[in-house]
Amino acid sequence: MLALSIAACLGISAQAYGLAPILSAKQKQPKSRQRVASAADILEAKQLLSSLGYWLGPLNDKMDAASRSAVIAFQKVERREITGRLTDRELEALRHANRPKPRETGYAHIEADLTRQVLLVIGEDSVVSHILPVSSGNGKEFTSEDWTRQAITPTGRFKVHRKLNGWRKSPLGLVYYPIYYLSGVAIHGAKSVPTYPASHGCIRIPMFAAQELNEMTPIGTVVLVYAGDSPANDSATQPL
């Protein structure tokens, strides 16, 4: 993907992009026995997750891939230990949680927080309506088509300029319902979305949400990408 060479061309390090530290989840708590969630617990947890803006599937008493994804997103936002498991401790935390706030307000847009590795969809009312876990660039060098560069997800302010339906085969692999916002860099569905940065620079999201996010994101939508306290403004991260 051509856009991933930006950092190398400008001589900007991964750290300058806010890539490090990537994730600062809470230190693991001492292990202790935790009650396995009952059907009633799962239903309550999913209702709470939905009310807080976390993206999941049907509000029933079954834990599926979308439910685990929502739990992971919650754990990332709250900087808890990332397990994807629903326990009595996680349920209690959900009962006292608040809906995350966006970095910017006053207009509909998308925000990608590379530090917490989450994506936020913000409506015109400035409310975070959908939250997903993501996996962004891992900062490592890779070679594709005889070209070696760093796997960096650039930070900055961008706009969606192209969208595709279904699968697309790129030189680096398959992407699902990609939303391109910086040359070849996209938000896209992927079969593998680890809890840590693992991509070549794109922002991976869970498969179950890819088509709907693509459909609800018009061309021209602003995408803010930031890490920690890095500014999300027009800078050297713009396309060359």
MIGU-431849 format. One record per atom (N, C-alpha, C): residue in three letters; x, y, z. Coordinates in steps of 0.02 Angstrom, whole numbers, plus 50000, padded with zeros to 5 digits. Example, Ala and Ser with C-alpha at 12.3 -4.5 7.8 and 13.67 -1.06 7.14 Angstrom:
// MIGU-431849
Ala506604971650390/Ala506154977550390/Ala506604983550390/Ser506424988850354/Ser506844994750357/Ser506455000250394/
END
This chain:
// MIGU-431849
Met500424994050000/Met500005000050000/Met500445006250000/Leu500345010449947/Leu500795016149935/Leu500825020849994/Ala500275022050027/Ala500265027050080/Ala500685025150139/Leu500845018850147/Leu501235016750205/Leu501965018850201/Ser502165021550143/Ser502855023950136/Ser502935031050160/Ile502405034250182/Ile502435041350200/Ile502945042550254/Ala502935038450306/Ala503405039550361/Ala504115038850337/Ala504235033650296/Ala504915032550273/Ala505145038350228/Cys504705040650184/Cys504885046150138/Cys505045052450176/Leu504695053750230/Leu504795059950268/Leu505295059150324/Gly505535053050333/Gly506025051950387/Gly505725052550456/Ile505085050950462/Ile504755051450526/Ile504715044550557/Ser504895044050620/Ser504895037650654/Ser504195035550673/Ala504135029050690/Ala503485026550714/Ala503285030050778/Gln503765031750820/Gln503605035050883/Gln503315041950871/Ala503555045250817/Ala503295051850801/Ala502565051650782/Tyr502345045850757/Tyr501645045050740/Tyr501235043050801/Gly501545042450858/Gly501175040450917/Gly501075032950920/Leu501485029150883/Leu501405021950882/Leu501615018850947/Ala502075021950984/Ala502305019151047/Ala502205024251102/Pro501895022551158/Pro501655015751171/Pro500995014551136/Ile500895008551108/Ile500295007051072/Ile499705005951118/Leu499805002251171/Leu499255000351212/Leu499475000251284/Ser499065003051328/Ser499255003251398/Ser498685000551441/Ala498534994151430/Ala498004990951470/Ala498244990251542/Lys497764989551587/Lys497954988851657/Lys498374982651668/Gln498804982951718/Gln499194977151736/Gln498724971651756/Lys498914965551742/Lys498494959951759/Lys498384959651834/Gln497764958651853/Gln497594958151923/Gln497754951051946/Pro497874950252011/Pro498004943552036/Pro497434938852018/Lys497614932951996/Lys497104928351975/Lys496684925952034/Ser496044925752025/Ser495594923352077/Ser495004920052043/Arg494664915952079/Arg494084912552051/Arg493534917652036/Gln493264917351977/Gln492724921751959/Gln492144917551932/Arg491544919351953/Arg490954915551934/Arg490834916051858/Val490694910351828/Val490544910251756/Val489864913651746/Ala489824917751694/Ala489214921551681/Ala488634916951664/Ser488064918251694/Ser487454914551680/Ser487114917651619/Ala486584914451596/Ala486194917151539/Ala485924923951556/Ala485684924851618/Ala485424931351639/Ala485974936651640/Asp486564934651662/Asp487134939251664/Asp487314941551593/Ile487314936751546/Ile487494938351477/Ile487004943251447/Leu486364942051459/Leu485854946551433/Leu485924953551462/Glu486044953951527/Glu486134960451559/Glu486754963951531/Ala487294960151525/Ala487914963051499/Ala487824965751429/Lys487474962051386/Lys487384964251317/Lys486934970351314/Gln486444970751358/Gln486014976651361/Gln486414982751383/Leu486864981651432/Leu487284987151456/Leu487774989351402/Leu488094984451369/Leu488564986051316/Leu488234990051260/Ser487634987951241/Ser487264991451188/Ser487094998551209/Ser486884999451272/Ser486705006051296/Ser487305010751299/Leu487905007951304/Leu488515011951307/Leu488815013151238/Gly488535010151186/Gly488765011351118/Gly489195005851088/Tyr489315000451125/Tyr489734995151099/Tyr489354991051047/Trp489694989550992/Trp489374986350935/Trp489344978850946/Leu488744976050947/Leu488664968850953/Leu488054966550914/Gly487904960150919/Gly487354957350882/Gly486704957550920/Pro486274952350911/Pro485614952150944/Pro485684952451020/Leu485204955851051/Leu485204956351124/Leu484874950151155/Asn485244944651156/Asn484994938451185/Asn485474936151240/Asp485374930151264/Asp485794927551319/Asp486344922951295/Lys486564923751232/Lys487084919651203/Lys487714923751192/Met488294920951209/Met488934924251194/Met489174921851126/Asp489224926451078/Asp489474924751012/Asp490084929050997/Ala490324928750935/Ala490934932450917/Ala490834939950925/Ala490234942450906/Ala490104949550912/Ala490084951650985/Ser489814947451028/Ser489784948951100/Ser490484949251130/Arg490894944451112/Arg491584944551137/Arg491964950651111/Ser491824952551049/Ser492134958551021/Ser491944964651061/Ala491304965151080/Ala491074970851120/Ala491404970951189/Val491474965151219/Val491804964751285/Val492534967051279/Ile492864964851225/Ile493564966951214/Ile493604974551205/Ala493144977351166/Ala493144984651156/Ala493044988251222/Phe492584985751264/Phe492474988651329/Phe493094988351372/Gln493424982651372/Gln494034981751413/Gln494584986451388/Lys494624987451323/Lys495124992051296/Lys494974999251316/Val494355001351308/Val494165008151324/Val494285009651398/Glu494105004851441/Glu494175005851513/Glu494865003951539/Arg495305001851494/Arg495994999951511/Arg496004994351563/Arg495584989451551/Arg495564983551593/Arg495974977951561/Glu496064972651597/Glu496404966951568/Glu495994964351509/Ile496314963351452/Ile495954961551391/Ile495904953951387/Thr495324951351401/Thr495214944151400/Thr494654942051353/Gly494174946551341/Gly493594944751300/Gly493104940351337/Arg493224939151402/Arg492794934851442/Arg492324939151485/Leu491714936851491/Leu491224940151533/Leu491214936651601/Thr491434940151653/Thr491424937451720/Thr491004942051764/Asp490914940051827/Asp490544944351872/Asp490904950951882/Arg491564950851879/Arg491954957051887/Arg491844961751829/Glu491814959051768/Glu491694963251709/Glu490984965851710/Leu490514961651731/Leu489814963851734/Leu489734969651784/Glu490074969151840/Glu490034974551890/Glu490334980951862/Ala490884980351825/Ala491194986251794/Ala490724989451743/Leu490374985251706/Leu489884987751656/Leu489334991751689/Arg489114989451747/Arg488564992851782/Arg488744999951804/His489395001351809/His489605007951832/His489965011951777/Ala489955009451716/Ala490315012651661/Ala489905018251629/Asn490255022751595/Asn489945028151557/Asn490115027451483/Arg489685030151442/Arg489825030151370/Arg490445034251356/Pro490915031651315/Pro491515035551299/Pro491345042051264/Lys491785046951271/Lys491675053451239/Lys492165054051180/Pro491945057251126/Pro492385058151068/Pro492895063651080/Arg493415063651042/Arg493915068951047/Arg493645075451018/Glu493255075050964/Glu492955080950934/Glu492195080150932/Thr491845085750933/Thr491115085650934/Thr490835090450881/Gly490185090050871/Gly489855094850827/Gly489735092550757/Tyr489965086650739/Tyr489865084050672/Tyr489955076550672/Ala489665073150621/Ala489735065950615/Ala490415064150587/His490745059450618/His491415057350594/His491605050750627/Ile492195048350610/Ile492475042250638/Ile493125043950673/Glu493245041050731/Glu493885041950766/Glu494205035050777/Ala494855034650765/Ala495235028550779/Ala495765030250831/Asp495705027450890/Asp496175028450945/Asp496685022750943/Leu497285024250919/Leu497795019050911/Leu498085016850977/Thr498045021051029/Thr498305019151094/Thr497865013751126/Arg497215014951126/Arg496755010051155/Arg496535004851103/Gln496715005951040/Gln496535001250986/Gln495775000250981/Val495425005850974/Val494705005650965/Val494505010650911/Leu493925009450881/Leu493635013950832/Leu492965016450859/Leu492855023050853/Leu492245026150877/Leu491875029250818/Val491225028050813/Val490805031250764/Val490405036550800/Ile490465042850778/Ile490135048450811/Ile489605051350765/Gly489015052450792/Gly488465055250753/Gly488465062750753/Glu488005065750716/Glu487945072950713/Glu487775076050780/Asp487495071850825/Asp487325074250892/Asp487915073850940/Ser488505072050914/Ser489135071650952/Ser489145065751000/Val488675061050993/Val488655055051035/Val489015049351000/Val489415045651038/Val489735039651011/Val489215034251004/Ser489055032450942/Ser488515027650929/Ser488745020450923/His489365019550900/His489625012750890/His490365012550910/Ile490565007150943/Ile491255006250965/Ile491484999250946/Leu492064998850914/Leu492344992450893/Leu493074991850914/Pro493304985850928/Pro494024984850937/Pro494354984650869/Val494974986950865/Val495334986950801/Val496034984150811/Ser496364983050755/Ser497084981450755/Ser497404985550700/Ser497884989850719/Ser498204994450672/Ser498924992150658/Gly499314996550625/Gly499984994850605/Gly500444993050663/Asn500834987750655/Asn501254985350710/Asn501944988650713/Gly502094992950666/Gly502734996650668/Gly503334992750643/Lys503234986550623/Lys503804982450600/Lys503934983550526/Glu504534982050505/Glu504704982450434/Glu504414976350398/Phe504174977450337/Phe503944971850296/Phe504104973350224/Thr504104968250183/Thr504264968950113/Thr503694966250070/Ser503474970250023/Ser502954968249976/Ser503114971249909/Glu503074967149857/Glu503224969349788/Glu503914972649785/Asp504404969349816/Asp505104971649816/Asp505194978549848/Trp504764980149895/Trp504784986749928/Trp504734985650003/Thr505234988050039/Thr505254987250112/Thr505084993850146/Arg504624993550193/Arg504424999550231/Arg504144997450299/Gln503975002450340/Gln503695001150406/Gln502945000650404/Ala502674996150445/Ala501954995250450/Ala501665000450499/Ile501545006350474/Ile501315011950516/Ile500615014150494/Thr500195015350543/Thr499545018450530/Thr499625025950544/Pro499645030050493/Pro499765037250503/Pro499215040450545/Thr499405045150587/Thr498915049050625/Thr498765055450587/Gly498185058250599/Gly497995064550567/Gly497255064850552/Arg497075069750512/Arg496375070850492/Arg496315069250418/Phe495865064650401/Phe495795062450333/Phe495055062350314/Lys494925060850251/Lys494235060150228/Lys494165053750186/Val493605050450194/Val493465044450154/Val493415046450081/His493815043150038/His493805045049967/His493595039249922/Arg493545033149950/Arg493335027549908/Arg493085021849953/Lys492585018249929/Lys492335012449965/Lys492225006749915/Leu492305000649937/Leu492184994949894/Leu491734989949931/Asn491334986349893/Asn490894981249922/Asn491224974449921/Gly491094970549972/Gly491344963649974/Gly492094963249983/Trp492374957849956/Trp493094956649964/Trp493494960149909/Arg494094962349927/Arg494574964949878/Arg495244961749892/Lys495574959349840/Lys496224956349847/Lys496754961649836/Ser497154962949888/Ser497694967849883/Ser498354964049884/Pro498914967449869/Pro499564964049872/Pro499724961149940/Leu499404963849993/Leu499544961550061/Leu499014956850088/Gly498524955050047/Gly498014950350070/Gly497314952850055/Leu496824949150080/Leu496124950750068/Leu495864955850119/Val495464960550095/Val495134965350139/Val494384965150124/Tyr493974966250175/Tyr493254965550169/Tyr492904972250180/Tyr492514974250129/Tyr492154980650130/Tyr492614986450152/Pro493164987550115/Pro493634992750135/Pro493364999850127/Ile493555004050174/Ile493385011250173/Ile494055014850169/Tyr494235017450111/Tyr494885020550101/Tyr494865027950121/Tyr495335029850163/Tyr495355036850185/Tyr496035040150175/Leu496535036350153/Leu497205039050139/Leu497535034650087/Ser497475036450024/Ser497755032349970/Ser497525025149979/Gly497995020449991/Gly497815013449998/Gly497685011250069/Val497695015950117/Val497565014250187/Val496805014350199/Ala496555009050231/Ala495835008350238/Ala495645005650307/Ile495015006950324/Ile494685003350378/Ile494334997550344/His494464991450365/His494154985750330/His494064979850376/Gly493594975650357/Gly493484969550394/Gly494054964650381/Ala494214960750433/Ala494744955750427/Ala494564949650469/Lys494774943850445/Lys494634937750482/Lys495034937550547/Ser495604940950548/Ser496014941150608/Ser496064948350634/Val495794949450694/Val495844956050726/Val496114954850797/Pro496774954250804/Pro497054953050870/Pro496924958950917/Thr497034957950981/Thr496914963351030/Thr497494968351030/Tyr497994967250988/Tyr498584971450985/Tyr498714973550912/Pro499124978550900/Pro499274980750831/Pro499614975150792/Ala499344973450734/Ala499614967850696/Ala499564968750621/Ser499314974550598/Ser499194975450526/Ser499804978450492/His499754979150426/His500284982450387/His500174989950385/Gly499654992550417/Gly499524999650418/Gly498785001350414/Cys498384996850386/Cys497664997950385/Cys497374996950455/Ile496744998850463/Ile496394997950526/Ile495904992150518/Arg496074986650548/Arg495644980750544/Arg495064981250594/Ile494474979150571/Ile493894978850615/Ile493584971850607/Pro493164969850656/Pro492854963150652/Pro492414962450590/Met492394956450563/Met492024955150502/Met491284956850508/Phe490984955450566/Phe490254956150572/Phe490024963350563/Ala490474968250574/Ala490284975350570/Ala490504978750505/Ala490904975350465/Ala491224978650407/Ala490724981250356/Gln490244977150336/Gln489764979250285/Gln489334985050309/Glu489084984550370/Glu488644989850395/Glu489024996450403/Leu489644996050429/Leu490035002250436/Leu490165005350368/Asn490325001150318/Asn490435003650250/Asn489815007250224/Glu489225004250235/Glu488605007050209/Glu488405013450245/Met488585014150309/Met488375020050347/Met488885025650346/Thr489425024750307/Thr489965029650304/Thr489985032850234/Pro489725038850225/Pro489725042050159/Pro490435044150137/Ile490525044550073/Ile491145047450046/Ile491195054550073/Gly491795056350095/Gly491905063050124/Gly491885063150199/Thr491685057550231/Thr491685057250304/Thr492385058350332/Val492435062550383/Val493075063850415/Val493275057850458/Val493905055950453/Val494195050650494/Val494775053550533/Leu494715053850599/Leu495255056250643/Leu495625050150669/Val496275050150660/Val496685044750685/Val497195047750733/Tyr497205045350794/Tyr497665048150843/Tyr497915042850892/Ala498445044450926/Ala498735039950976/Ala498915044151037/Gly498655042351095/Gly498805046151155/Gly498585053351147/Asp499055057951157/Asp498905065051153/Asp499105068051086/Ser499245063751036/Ser499455066350971/Ser498895070250939/Pro499055075850906/Pro498535079950875/Pro498235076350814/Ala497595077250804/Ala497275074650744/Ala497135080550698/Asn497665082850665/Asn497585088650622/Asn497935087550556/Asp497855092350511/Asp498185091750446/Asp498935092650456/Ser499315087850432/Ser500035088150443/Ser500385084250388/Ala500995082050403/Ala501375078250354/Ala501075071450340/Thr500555069650377/Thr500235063150365/Thr499745063350307/Gln499655069250277/Gln499205069750220/Gln499525066350159/Pro499115064050112/Pro499375060650053/Pro499865064950014/Leu500375061849987/Leu500865065449945/Leu500635065449872/
END
